[in-house]
Structure formats: structure tokens, C-alpha cells
């Protein structure tokens, strides 16, 4: 009986933790563009690392310092694939910079973060912005698919405002 209660408690805590921490998590293996234009896997990112960030209000790239990196196991992620074959695996509430501003697969959840109150719904055919050697290009979303398997994911928080470049995508950061 005690074992059943413990298992139910752990499952409940995991479910709650997943819901609360779902903001801006990227799957293990995601490549983050660093301040010196090299790439580093998200799981190797450390506090104090300098990443390349995009300030959409000024349309400029700048360097930002990583304030924290959090990891958690997720059972539900989204694979986003562009027509040019770029792809990323992340949580459904992670915001993308697009020609329409910030968009997300789950805008209701994304808008719980005050930085993304006006986020719009992401759909197949939307144009997402991506980093292309100090300029910003855009490409249409070709595929959005759910992935239902346990995958370690990471959330990156930057000092000050900014977005990160993950697998070339311009992604909102906490």
C-alpha cells in the first residue's frame, strides 16, 4: 500500500513538474550558436557561457551570457521541420520568431510567460526566421509532428532579454 502511494505521488509530481516547467525546453542534442559563432550541444551548455542572441526589437544579433540551464525529462515534444530541411525538437509552448512575430504550437501555454503575451498560433505554412551567418532568413514550416517518447530537454535562461539560436531557429528564451 505504501509503495502504491509513493508511486502515485512520484507520478503526480512528475506530471506537475512537466506542466510548470514546460517553457522553452529544447531536446538533448540541440545545437546552440555561441557568441563566437561556434555550436555547442544544449546538454554541454554551462552558466557563464556566451551565446548568440537575436534582439528582434532592434533587428540585431548580440552576445548574451547564460544565467541558468535546467534539465527535465519530457514524454511529449514537437518536431518542427522547415521546407529547407532544418529541424528542431522542443516543447510545444516554445516560441519561434516568425514574419508574424512570436508564434507557438501551444500559444495558450506560451502566453503564461509575460514576455510572450501576444504570441500567435503556429501553423504549417508559416514562415519561421532562422540565423544565416549574421543575417536572418525565413522558411516555411513543412511538418509539425508530436513525439511521444521520453527525451531529456533543457531550458536556457539568459541575463537580460533575448532569444537564442537553436539548430539555426530563433527561439524565445526564459
Buried (B, 14 or more C-beta within 10 A) or exposed (E): EEEEEEEEEEEEEEEEEBEEBBBBBBBBEBBBBBBEEEBBEBBEBEEEBBBBBBBBEEEEBEEBBBBEBBEBEBEBBBBBBBEEEBBBBBBBBBBBBBEBEBBBBBBEBBBBBEBBEEBBEBEEEBBBBBBEEEEBBBBEBBEBEEBEEEBBBBBBBBBEEBBBBBBBBBBBBB
